[in-house]
Amino acid sequence: MTDLSKAGPMLEVTDLGHTYQGKDGAHDAIDALGFSVGAGELVCVVGPSGCGKSTLLRTIAGLVRPSRGAVSLHGSPVDGVPADLAVVFQDYSRSLFPWLSVQRNVEFPLRGLARAERASRAAEALASVGLDKAGRKYPWQLSGGMQQRVAIARALAYRPALLLMDEPFASVDAQTRFELEDLLLRVRREQDTTVLLVTHDIDESVYLGDRVLVLSKSPATVVAELTVDLGAERDQITTRASEEFVELRARVAGLLQGVPQQRSVPVEH
Amino acid sequence: MRLLKEAGQRWVVFAVAVLVWELLARAADDVFFPPPTTIAEAAGELWFSPLFGEHVVPGVGRMLAGFATAAVVGVALGVLLGRSATAMAYLSPAFTFIRSIPPPLLVPFFAATIGVTSMQLPTIAFGALWPVLLNTVDGARSVDATKVETARAFRLSRAQWLLGVVLPSALPKVFAGLRLSLSIALVLMVISELIGSLNGVGNQLVQAQRDYALPAMWAWIVLLGILGYLFNTLLLLAERRALAWQPGHSPEAKTLATGG
């Protein structure tokens, strides 16, 4: 399972907590959160809607400074957005720049590189998400699923050590979601990317993850950490029908509803 | 063929109005309302005389220089101020106040402080600044949260952020402001020249009025109409080019809207 190198895990979250100061008092979004992600892992964080999943992701990305605890990437503390990290947001239509063509959208964050290098990286990333012919189009000329592919390509072209995804497939239809899930599994196999993906979809978390972290209601804390032994090759039909999948999703569902873990597993008498 | 039909639709009402005007003016036979043909005759003489170079060119030059100054300063300041909530908290009452002063009222002030013969350009630049500035502020302020986070997550430089994200986001509003500024610039050009100027279309208008040269007066008025129409069309073309990425501005959408 987790392949921890000698240098320790790539991402380490320790005792993380964040409190928002609102007009109607303080609100604890997350509290006492701790977990780690090893290089090359795909970890899914699943939790009920509004539990603070997005806050967790933004804290790891360095977009929000946590009230308590620490996040460290490659062993050094996260203070501001780290250089080798990319984020794919749920709202692709707002995350992409509508005034830039698809190709330019993917190139945009690569401004420090030579022009030829930017173009070749963008072309490569677009090819890996199956959009090699759409480079000259504008985002609005593409379907929602294709726009999210562009956002994924943009993140891949950036070549991050850690890819953060915030409910990336929540705004597309079911058919497209399956396609994008398989695309993510393939790309991550090919490129050995480390991924932390936040979702509220139980099936998705089990289907995609090497591990699933189950969060409690707000303030979110890790209630359970499940290892998913479904292998690297997964298939929307056979994997979802397999016994391990069905059992795991029942466990996650039980955990999310606050049922103690033991009771969701069949017990021998 | 379709182009011809479109042009016909666009100009038929105008042509009929001119024709009716011609007939009415001839019937009335009043020196204050010369028929369009008489005006056209006067225009032919005036517009193609040295007066064009002496008056129209410098006047329009000042108008364009004033408008360009307002556009550059307004967009640059607007992008910066629009991203600073603190700055706008301090400045917005003052802006609202200045905006609500009708720009032509500034002409006497500038005439008194700068001088009647050299106040035209500063008056135009100052008056035209506010619509483009305030609209740019509005546009820059409205960059959505996801784009802000995307820009931060990819660690964009400040220049990339302002020029590559904020400015394009604000561009539709910027153009709305520029259109307002352009019409104000044109109004201020004439009014500042009416009050006192060594040259300009406004100067010639007053001259014609003093000489009771009604056809000449009308000819200058018509020229102002043509200039206004011309500059507005040019600005619209620039806008269409700059906003070509917008769904509503695409060539496909345009043929859909005007076709049939």
Chai-1 contact restraints between the chains, C-beta under 6 A:
chainA,res_idxA,chainB,res_idxB,connection_type,confidence,min_distance_angstrom,max_distance_angstrom,comment,restraint_id
A,A61,B,A153,contact,1.0,0.0,6.0,A-B,restraint_1
A,L63,B,E149,contact,1.0,0.0,6.0,A-B,restraint_2
A,L63,B,R152,contact,1.0,0.0,6.0,A-B,restraint_3
A,V81,B,R152,contact,1.0,0.0,6.0,A-B,restraint_4
A,V81,B,A153,contact,1.0,0.0,6.0,A-B,restraint_5
A,V81,B,R155,contact,1.0,0.0,6.0,A-B,restraint_6
A,V87,B,A153,contact,1.0,0.0,6.0,A-B,restraint_7
A,F89,B,T146,contact,1.0,0.0,6.0,A-B,restraint_8
A,D91,B,T146,contact,1.0,0.0,6.0,A-B,restraint_9
A,R94,B,D144,contact,1.0,0.0,6.0,A-B,restraint_10
A,R94,B,T146,contact,1.0,0.0,6.0,A-B,restraint_11
A,S95,B,T146,contact,1.0,0.0,6.0,A-B,restraint_12
A,S95,B,T150,contact,1.0,0.0,6.0,A-B,restraint_13
A,W99,B,P168,contact,1.0,0.0,6.0,A-B,restraint_14
A,W99,B,W245,contact,1.0,0.0,6.0,A-B,restraint_15
A,P109,B,F154,contact,1.0,0.0,6.0,A-B,restraint_16
A,Y138,B,W245,contact,1.0,0.0,6.0,A-B,restraint_17
A,W140,B,P247,contact,1.0,0.0,6.0,A-B,restraint_18
